[in-house]
Amino acid sequence: MPPSLSWEALGVPQLDGKPIAAALIVDRLFREQILTQLCANDWSVMRIEPPLIVSRETCTRFVDAVERAVRWLEKSA
């Protein structure tokens, strides 16, 4: 990761050493009004909790948003 994508650059240097990629993806998804979380015991894991019944359109929207977030991260790295 470039220095601009570090915990220190984001203003939280006390988190140095923790994985940042999943946190950045969670942030990108939040910007698209998709709520996800970091797994509490492993910050390299992103948690999703979809409803029991979910439409195909919602699934497609989620997958497309994750793809955009990962592509953004790849370009930024």
Backbone atoms as SQL, in Angstrom:
CREATE TABLE atoms (id INTEGER PRIMARY KEY, chain TEXT, resi INTEGER, resn TEXT, atom TEXT, x REAL, y REAL, z REAL);
INSERT INTO atoms VALUES
  (1, 'A', 1, 'MET', 'N', 0.836, -1.180, 0.000),
  (2, 'A', 1, 'MET', 'CA', 0.000, 0.000, 0.000),
  (3, 'A', 1, 'MET', 'C', 0.881, 1.243, 0.000),
  (4, 'A', 2, 'PRO', 'N', 0.474, 2.234, -0.755),
  (5, 'A', 2, 'PRO', 'CA', 1.226, 3.488, -0.711),
  (6, 'A', 2, 'PRO', 'C', 1.009, 4.179, 0.632),
  (7, 'A', 3, 'PRO', 'N', 1.921, 5.052, 1.009),
  (8, 'A', 3, 'PRO', 'CA', 1.790, 5.742, 2.302),
  (9, 'A', 3, 'PRO', 'C', 0.481, 6.502, 2.457),
  (10, 'A', 4, 'SER', 'N', -0.103, 6.960, 1.348),
  (11, 'A', 4, 'SER', 'CA', -1.360, 7.711, 1.440),
  (12, 'A', 4, 'SER', 'C', -2.521, 6.823, 1.877),
  (13, 'A', 5, 'LEU', 'N', -2.372, 5.499, 1.738),
  (14, 'A', 5, 'LEU', 'CA', -3.402, 4.558, 2.181),
  (15, 'A', 5, 'LEU', 'C', -2.919, 3.812, 3.424),
  (16, 'A', 6, 'SER', 'N', -2.530, 4.573, 4.411),
  (17, 'A', 6, 'SER', 'CA', -2.065, 3.994, 5.672),
  (18, 'A', 6, 'SER', 'C', -2.899, 4.560, 6.808),
  (19, 'A', 7, 'TRP', 'N', -2.871, 3.857, 7.927),
  (20, 'A', 7, 'TRP', 'CA', -3.611, 4.354, 9.097),
  (21, 'A', 7, 'TRP', 'C', -3.071, 5.716, 9.518),
  (22, 'A', 8, 'GLU', 'N', -1.763, 5.906, 9.427),
  (23, 'A', 8, 'GLU', 'CA', -1.183, 7.193, 9.817),
  (24, 'A', 8, 'GLU', 'C', -1.697, 8.317, 8.928),
  (25, 'A', 9, 'ALA', 'N', -1.765, 8.067, 7.619),
  (26, 'A', 9, 'ALA', 'CA', -2.261, 9.085, 6.690),
  (27, 'A', 9, 'ALA', 'C', -3.733, 9.390, 6.936),
  (28, 'A', 10, 'LEU', 'N', -4.466, 8.420, 7.454),
  (29, 'A', 10, 'LEU', 'CA', -5.883, 8.623, 7.748),
  (30, 'A', 10, 'LEU', 'C', -6.105, 9.244, 9.129),
  (31, 'A', 11, 'GLY', 'N', -5.010, 9.490, 9.856),
  (32, 'A', 11, 'GLY', 'CA', -5.120, 10.173, 11.143),
  (33, 'A', 11, 'GLY', 'C', -5.285, 9.261, 12.342),
  (34, 'A', 12, 'VAL', 'N', -5.045, 7.970, 12.174),
  (35, 'A', 12, 'VAL', 'CA', -5.140, 7.036, 13.310),
  (36, 'A', 12, 'VAL', 'C', -3.895, 6.145, 13.368),
  (37, 'A', 13, 'PRO', 'N', -2.745, 6.764, 13.668),
  (38, 'A', 13, 'PRO', 'CA', -1.487, 6.005, 13.670),
  (39, 'A', 13, 'PRO', 'C', -1.460, 4.880, 14.707),
  (40, 'A', 14, 'GLN', 'N', -2.318, 4.948, 15.722),
  (41, 'A', 14, 'GLN', 'CA', -2.335, 3.900, 16.738),
  (42, 'A', 14, 'GLN', 'C', -2.803, 2.560, 16.157),
  (43, 'A', 15, 'LEU', 'N', -3.369, 2.571, 14.956),
  (44, 'A', 15, 'LEU', 'CA', -3.815, 1.328, 14.317),
  (45, 'A', 15, 'LEU', 'C', -2.774, 0.739, 13.371),
  (46, 'A', 16, 'ASP', 'N', -1.581, 1.369, 13.305),
  (47, 'A', 16, 'ASP', 'CA', -0.516, 0.818, 12.465),
  (48, 'A', 16, 'ASP', 'C', -0.296, -0.655, 12.791),
  (49, 'A', 17, 'GLY', 'N', -0.100, -1.441, 11.769),
  (50, 'A', 17, 'GLY', 'CA', 0.071, -2.873, 11.954),
  (51, 'A', 17, 'GLY', 'C', -1.203, -3.656, 11.699),
  (52, 'A', 18, 'LYS', 'N', -2.348, -2.974, 11.750),
  (53, 'A', 18, 'LYS', 'CA', -3.624, -3.619, 11.443),
  (54, 'A', 18, 'LYS', 'C', -3.823, -3.578, 9.926),
  (55, 'A', 19, 'PRO', 'N', -4.439, -4.613, 9.352),
  (56, 'A', 19, 'PRO', 'CA', -4.727, -4.572, 7.911),
  (57, 'A', 19, 'PRO', 'C', -5.643, -3.398, 7.580),
  (58, 'A', 20, 'ILE', 'N', -5.454, -2.796, 6.410),
  (59, 'A', 20, 'ILE', 'CA', -6.245, -1.624, 6.052),
  (60, 'A', 20, 'ILE', 'C', -7.149, -1.858, 4.842),
  (61, 'A', 21, 'ALA', 'N', -6.856, -2.846, 4.012),
  (62, 'A', 21, 'ALA', 'CA', -7.596, -3.034, 2.759),
  (63, 'A', 21, 'ALA', 'C', -9.089, -3.229, 3.004),
  (64, 'A', 22, 'ALA', 'N', -9.463, -4.105, 3.915),
  (65, 'A', 22, 'ALA', 'CA', -10.892, -4.355, 4.173),
  (66, 'A', 22, 'ALA', 'C', -11.570, -3.092, 4.709),
  (67, 'A', 23, 'ALA', 'N', -10.879, -2.332, 5.544),
  (68, 'A', 23, 'ALA', 'CA', -11.454, -1.095, 6.071),
  (69, 'A', 23, 'ALA', 'C', -11.712, -0.092, 4.953),
  (70, 'A', 24, 'LEU', 'N', -10.813, -0.028, 3.990),
  (71, 'A', 24, 'LEU', 'CA', -11.010, 0.880, 2.863),
  (72, 'A', 24, 'LEU', 'C', -12.176, 0.431, 1.991),
  (73, 'A', 25, 'ILE', 'N', -12.327, -0.873, 1.815),
  (74, 'A', 25, 'ILE', 'CA', -13.459, -1.384, 1.031),
  (75, 'A', 25, 'ILE', 'C', -14.774, -1.118, 1.771),
  (76, 'A', 26, 'VAL', 'N', -14.784, -1.323, 3.085),
  (77, 'A', 26, 'VAL', 'CA', -15.978, -1.016, 3.883),
  (78, 'A', 26, 'VAL', 'C', -16.356, 0.455, 3.696),
  (79, 'A', 27, 'ASP', 'N', -15.379, 1.343, 3.709),
  (80, 'A', 27, 'ASP', 'CA', -15.640, 2.769, 3.515),
  (81, 'A', 27, 'ASP', 'C', -16.211, 3.048, 2.131),
  (82, 'A', 28, 'ARG', 'N', -15.636, 2.442, 1.093),
  (83, 'A', 28, 'ARG', 'CA', -16.130, 2.647, -0.269),
  (84, 'A', 28, 'ARG', 'C', -17.575, 2.159, -0.407),
  (85, 'A', 29, 'LEU', 'N', -17.887, 1.032, 0.216),
  (86, 'A', 29, 'LEU', 'CA', -19.253, 0.514, 0.150),
  (87, 'A', 29, 'LEU', 'C', -20.218, 1.430, 0.906),
  (88, 'A', 30, 'PHE', 'N', -19.770, 1.961, 2.048),
  (89, 'A', 30, 'PHE', 'CA', -20.605, 2.892, 2.811),
  (90, 'A', 30, 'PHE', 'C', -20.978, 4.103, 1.967),
  (91, 'A', 31, 'ARG', 'N', -20.052, 4.571, 1.149),
  (92, 'A', 31, 'ARG', 'CA', -20.318, 5.705, 0.262),
  (93, 'A', 31, 'ARG', 'C', -21.425, 5.384, -0.743),
  (94, 'A', 32, 'GLU', 'N', -21.650, 4.090, -0.988),
  (95, 'A', 32, 'GLU', 'CA', -22.715, 3.644, -1.898),
  (96, 'A', 32, 'GLU', 'C', -23.935, 3.149, -1.114),
  (97, 'A', 33, 'GLN', 'N', -23.984, 3.509, 0.153),
  (98, 'A', 33, 'GLN', 'CA', -25.089, 3.171, 1.053),
  (99, 'A', 33, 'GLN', 'C', -25.249, 1.662, 1.235),
  (100, 'A', 34, 'ILE', 'N', -24.110, 0.969, 1.296),
  (101, 'A', 34, 'ILE', 'CA', -24.092, -0.464, 1.586),
  (102, 'A', 34, 'ILE', 'C', -23.330, -0.636, 2.894),
  (103, 'A', 35, 'LEU', 'N', -24.002, -1.170, 3.900),
  (104, 'A', 35, 'LEU', 'CA', -23.390, -1.310, 5.213),
  (105, 'A', 35, 'LEU', 'C', -22.717, -2.671, 5.349),
  (106, 'A', 36, 'THR', 'N', -21.459, -2.644, 5.704),
  (107, 'A', 36, 'THR', 'CA', -20.672, -3.834, 6.000),
  (108, 'A', 36, 'THR', 'C', -19.845, -3.513, 7.237),
  (109, 'A', 37, 'GLN', 'N', -19.130, -4.504, 7.741),
  (110, 'A', 37, 'GLN', 'CA', -18.309, -4.290, 8.940),
  (111, 'A', 37, 'GLN', 'C', -16.984, -5.018, 8.790),
  (112, 'A', 38, 'LEU', 'N', -16.030, -4.580, 9.584),
  (113, 'A', 38, 'LEU', 'CA', -14.808, -5.360, 9.740),
  (114, 'A', 38, 'LEU', 'C', -15.062, -6.422, 10.788),
  (115, 'A', 39, 'CYS', 'N', -14.511, -7.584, 10.592),
  (116, 'A', 39, 'CYS', 'CA', -14.620, -8.638, 11.588),
  (117, 'A', 39, 'CYS', 'C', -13.776, -8.228, 12.797),
  (118, 'A', 40, 'ALA', 'N', -14.329, -8.316, 13.971),
  (119, 'A', 40, 'ALA', 'CA', -13.658, -7.807, 15.172),
  (120, 'A', 40, 'ALA', 'C', -12.332, -8.499, 15.461),
  (121, 'A', 41, 'ASN', 'N', -12.237, -9.785, 15.213),
  (122, 'A', 41, 'ASN', 'CA', -10.995, -10.484, 15.564),
  (123, 'A', 41, 'ASN', 'C', -10.025, -10.593, 14.401),
  (124, 'A', 42, 'ASP', 'N', -10.413, -10.169, 13.195),
  (125, 'A', 42, 'ASP', 'CA', -9.513, -10.229, 12.041),
  (126, 'A', 42, 'ASP', 'C', -9.867, -9.096, 11.083),
  (127, 'A', 43, 'TRP', 'N', -9.091, -8.038, 11.119),
  (128, 'A', 43, 'TRP', 'CA', -9.393, -6.851, 10.331),
  (129, 'A', 43, 'TRP', 'C', -9.144, -7.035, 8.842),
  (130, 'A', 44, 'SER', 'N', -8.722, -8.203, 8.424),
  (131, 'A', 44, 'SER', 'CA', -8.583, -8.456, 6.993),
  (132, 'A', 44, 'SER', 'C', -9.852, -9.093, 6.440),
  (133, 'A', 45, 'VAL', 'N', -10.873, -9.251, 7.297),
  (134, 'A', 45, 'VAL', 'CA', -12.135, -9.883, 6.905),
  (135, 'A', 45, 'VAL', 'C', -13.261, -8.858, 6.978),
  (136, 'A', 46, 'MET', 'N', -14.024, -8.778, 5.892),
  (137, 'A', 46, 'MET', 'CA', -15.178, -7.894, 5.845),
  (138, 'A', 46, 'MET', 'C', -16.427, -8.735, 6.075),
  (139, 'A', 47, 'ARG', 'N', -17.259, -8.307, 7.014),
  (140, 'A', 47, 'ARG', 'CA', -18.516, -9.020, 7.319),
  (141, 'A', 47, 'ARG', 'C', -19.659, -8.404, 6.538),
  (142, 'A', 48, 'ILE', 'N', -20.482, -9.264, 5.977),
  (143, 'A', 48, 'ILE', 'CA', -21.731, -8.810, 5.374),
  (144, 'A', 48, 'ILE', 'C', -22.859, -9.587, 6.039),
  (145, 'A', 49, 'GLU', 'N', -23.972, -8.947, 6.231),
  (146, 'A', 49, 'GLU', 'CA', -25.125, -9.581, 6.871),
  (147, 'A', 49, 'GLU', 'C', -26.375, -9.247, 6.076),
  (148, 'A', 50, 'PRO', 'N', -26.566, -9.954, 4.947),
  (149, 'A', 50, 'PRO', 'CA', -27.756, -9.671, 4.145),
  (150, 'A', 50, 'PRO', 'C', -29.013, -10.195, 4.830),
  (151, 'A', 51, 'PRO', 'N', -30.158, -9.658, 4.462),
  (152, 'A', 51, 'PRO', 'CA', -31.404, -10.186, 5.019),
  (153, 'A', 51, 'PRO', 'C', -31.624, -11.625, 4.543),
  (154, 'A', 52, 'LEU', 'N', -32.502, -12.321, 5.219),
  (155, 'A', 52, 'LEU', 'CA', -32.793, -13.709, 4.868),
  (156, 'A', 52, 'LEU', 'C', -33.328, -13.811, 3.441),
  (157, 'A', 53, 'ILE', 'N', -34.159, -12.870, 3.059),
  (158, 'A', 53, 'ILE', 'CA', -34.687, -12.841, 1.700),
  (159, 'A', 53, 'ILE', 'C', -34.136, -11.593, 1.024),
  (160, 'A', 54, 'VAL', 'N', -33.468, -11.792, -0.087),
  (161, 'A', 54, 'VAL', 'CA', -32.832, -10.673, -0.781),
  (162, 'A', 54, 'VAL', 'C', -33.087, -10.829, -2.282),
  (163, 'A', 55, 'SER', 'N', -33.325, -9.718, -2.940),
  (164, 'A', 55, 'SER', 'CA', -33.633, -9.770, -4.376),
  (165, 'A', 55, 'SER', 'C', -32.358, -9.930, -5.201),
  (166, 'A', 56, 'ARG', 'N', -32.543, -10.418, -6.396),
  (167, 'A', 56, 'ARG', 'CA', -31.428, -10.554, -7.336),
  (168, 'A', 56, 'ARG', 'C', -30.815, -9.182, -7.624),
  (169, 'A', 57, 'GLU', 'N', -31.650, -8.156, -7.725),
  (170, 'A', 57, 'GLU', 'CA', -31.159, -6.803, -8.001),
  (171, 'A', 57, 'GLU', 'C', -30.250, -6.298, -6.874),
  (172, 'A', 58, 'THR', 'N', -30.646, -6.589, -5.642),
  (173, 'A', 58, 'THR', 'CA', -29.831, -6.179, -4.500),
  (174, 'A', 58, 'THR', 'C', -28.493, -6.913, -4.507),
  (175, 'A', 59, 'CYS', 'N', -28.520, -8.187, -4.808),
  (176, 'A', 59, 'CYS', 'CA', -27.272, -8.965, -4.889),
  (177, 'A', 59, 'CYS', 'C', -26.364, -8.412, -5.983),
  (178, 'A', 60, 'THR', 'N', -26.956, -8.120, -7.128),
  (179, 'A', 60, 'THR', 'CA', -26.179, -7.567, -8.244),
  (180, 'A', 60, 'THR', 'C', -25.586, -6.223, -7.867),
  (181, 'A', 61, 'ARG', 'N', -26.375, -5.372, -7.208),
  (182, 'A', 61, 'ARG', 'CA', -25.881, -4.059, -6.770),
  (183, 'A', 61, 'ARG', 'C', -24.704, -4.211, -5.816),
  (184, 'A', 62, 'PHE', 'N', -24.800, -5.176, -4.884),
  (185, 'A', 62, 'PHE', 'CA', -23.735, -5.404, -3.937),
  (186, 'A', 62, 'PHE', 'C', -22.461, -5.887, -4.643),
  (187, 'A', 63, 'VAL', 'N', -22.604, -6.878, -5.506),
  (188, 'A', 63, 'VAL', 'CA', -21.436, -7.428, -6.214),
  (189, 'A', 63, 'VAL', 'C', -20.775, -6.349, -7.070),
  (190, 'A', 64, 'ASP', 'N', -21.575, -5.549, -7.761),
  (191, 'A', 64, 'ASP', 'CA', -21.023, -4.469, -8.581),
  (192, 'A', 64, 'ASP', 'C', -20.280, -3.445, -7.728),
  (193, 'A', 65, 'ALA', 'N', -20.838, -3.120, -6.571),
  (194, 'A', 65, 'ALA', 'CA', -20.192, -2.149, -5.668),
  (195, 'A', 65, 'ALA', 'C', -18.876, -2.695, -5.121),
  (196, 'A', 66, 'VAL', 'N', -18.849, -3.971, -4.775),
  (197, 'A', 66, 'VAL', 'CA', -17.600, -4.577, -4.291),
  (198, 'A', 66, 'VAL', 'C', -16.558, -4.567, -5.408),
  (199, 'A', 67, 'GLU', 'N', -16.981, -4.885, -6.613),
  (200, 'A', 67, 'GLU', 'CA', -16.043, -4.863, -7.740),
  (201, 'A', 67, 'GLU', 'C', -15.452, -3.469, -7.933),
  (202, 'A', 68, 'ARG', 'N', -16.293, -2.435, -7.884),
  (203, 'A', 68, 'ARG', 'CA', -15.788, -1.062, -8.015),
  (204, 'A', 68, 'ARG', 'C', -14.816, -0.722, -6.884),
  (205, 'A', 69, 'ALA', 'N', -15.138, -1.134, -5.670),
  (206, 'A', 69, 'ALA', 'CA', -14.274, -0.841, -4.522),
  (207, 'A', 69, 'ALA', 'C', -12.923, -1.535, -4.656),
  (208, 'A', 70, 'VAL', 'N', -12.939, -2.783, -5.083),
  (209, 'A', 70, 'VAL', 'CA', -11.675, -3.519, -5.241),
  (210, 'A', 70, 'VAL', 'C', -10.849, -2.919, -6.371),
  (211, 'A', 71, 'ARG', 'N', -11.492, -2.549, -7.463),
  (212, 'A', 71, 'ARG', 'CA', -10.761, -1.898, -8.565),
  (213, 'A', 71, 'ARG', 'C', -10.158, -0.572, -8.119),
  (214, 'A', 72, 'TRP', 'N', -10.912, 0.191, -7.316),
  (215, 'A', 72, 'TRP', 'CA', -10.382, 1.450, -6.784),
  (216, 'A', 72, 'TRP', 'C', -9.151, 1.180, -5.919),
  (217, 'A', 73, 'LEU', 'N', -9.237, 0.140, -5.097),
  (218, 'A', 73, 'LEU', 'CA', -8.115, -0.191, -4.219),
  (219, 'A', 73, 'LEU', 'C', -6.907, -0.629, -5.038),
  (220, 'A', 74, 'GLU', 'N', -7.129, -1.404, -6.081),
  (221, 'A', 74, 'GLU', 'CA', -6.025, -1.836, -6.940),
  (222, 'A', 74, 'GLU', 'C', -5.356, -0.648, -7.618),
  (223, 'A', 75, 'LYS', 'N', -6.143, 0.307, -8.083),
  (224, 'A', 75, 'LYS', 'CA', -5.587, 1.501, -8.723),
  (225, 'A', 75, 'LYS', 'C', -4.815, 2.356, -7.717),
  (226, 'A', 76, 'SER', 'N', -5.288, 2.376, -6.499),
  (227, 'A', 76, 'SER', 'CA', -4.667, 3.219, -5.462),
  (228, 'A', 76, 'SER', 'C', -3.410, 2.601, -4.886),
  (229, 'A', 77, 'ALA', 'N', -3.280, 1.308, -4.999),
  (230, 'A', 77, 'ALA', 'CA', -2.133, 0.608, -4.381),
  (231, 'A', 77, 'ALA', 'C', -0.882, 0.743, -5.202);
